[in-house]
């Protein structure tokens, strides 16, 4: 129990870490948004009438894939490609999943489906950013490391 209590004692007021974690979260959001929004837009523009759950599942998978690719590319400038890939997955996977779920649930609750409109995209992106941001801050504080 003492271990858990020490884990929870993280300084949540560190401006430097909030800035750093916001940058990390932003890169993750860019990668996720490319695959996620691209998938939903493709189905929407092509008029493919698949069940909403299937389109959103594909959007989540594609968002995670594009985020891993983007983060691996960014990290490969700092380390060997294999290590960059492992780091991108290890540091960001939970963040990516929470981001993707938040974006897709926001879209679903606001539009009733997998539908992109001019007004829903910024709200999706905001939900996608805010959801994993505290987790990313916590990871930086706990491990004293960062991807970007």
N, C-alpha and C positions, 0 to 999 in steps of 0.2 A: 504494500500500500504506500510505503514511503517513496518507492521508486515512481509510482504514478503521480504522486504529489509533486515530486521534483520535476517531472516531465511537464506538468501544467504551469510551473513557475517560469514562464518566459516573459521577458520584457516586451510588451505589446506596444510600447510607446517609442520605439526606435525609428526615427524618421528615415535614416539611411536604409534600413532594411525594408521599410514600406516602399521606398522609391525603387530599390533593387528588385523587390518582389513584384512590383507593378510592371517593371520592364519585362521580367520573365513571363509574367502572366500575359502581357501584351503580345509577345512573340508566340506563345502557345495559342492565344486567341486568333492571331492571324492564320496560323497553320490550320487550326480547327475550322475556322470560318470558310477558308478556301474550299475544303472538301465537303463540308456540311451544306453550306449555302449553294455551292456548285451543284451538288446532287439534287437538292430540292428544286432549284431553278431548272435543271435539265428535265426532270419529270414534269414540272409545271409547263415549260415551253413546248415540250414534245406532246403534251396532252396524254401522257401515260397514266392510266387510271388504275394504279395499284392501291392496295389498302394502305391507309395512312401509317399504320404501325410498321409496314415493310419499307416504305419510303424513308421514314425517320430512322429505322434501324440501319439502312444502308447509308444514310446521311451521317449517322454517328460513326459508323465504321470508317467511312471515307474521310471524315474530319480527323479522326485519330491517326489514320495513315498519313494524311498530308501534314499534320502537325509533327509527327515523328520524322518525316522526311525533311521538313524545314528545320527543325531543331538539330537534327543530325548534320545537316549542311552547315548550319551556323557553328556548331561545336567542332566540326572537322577542321576549322581554321585554327583551333586551339589544341587539338589532340588528334591522334590516329583515328581513322574512320570507324574501325570496329569499336573502339572505346567511346567515340562520339555517339554511336548508335546505342550502346548499352547505357550511357549516361542519359541520353534523351528519353529512353524508355523508363529507366529507373527513377529519374527525378520528376518526370512529368505525367506518368500514366494515370495516376489517380486524379491529378489536376485536369487532364484531358477528358476523362470520363465524366467528371462532375460538370465541366464546362459544356460538353456536348449535351448531356441530359438537361441542363438548365436552359440551353438555347432551344432545344426541341420542345421541351415542355412549355416554354414561353410562347413559341410559335403556335403550338397546338391550342393552348388556352386562350390566346388572343384572336386566332383566326379560325379555329375549329378544325384545323387540318395541317397538312404540310403545304402551306401557302405563303409565298413571299409577297409582301406589299411594301410600298415605300415607307410606311410608318412602323411596320413590325421589325424590320431588320435592325435599326438602332437599339430597340428595346431588347431584342434577342442578344445582340452583342454586349449590351450592358449587363444583362443577366449572366451571360457567359463569362464576362470578366470578373464580376463581383463574387460569384459563387466560389471559385477556387483561390481567390486572392489571399484570404486569411490562411489557407492551407499552405500556399507557397511561402508566405511570410514565416509560418511556423517551421517549415522545412529548412529555410535558410538559418533561422535561429537555432534550431535543434542540431543541425549538422555543421553549421558555420561554413557552408559551401553554397555555390550558386552555379547555374549552368551558363549564364550569359554575362 
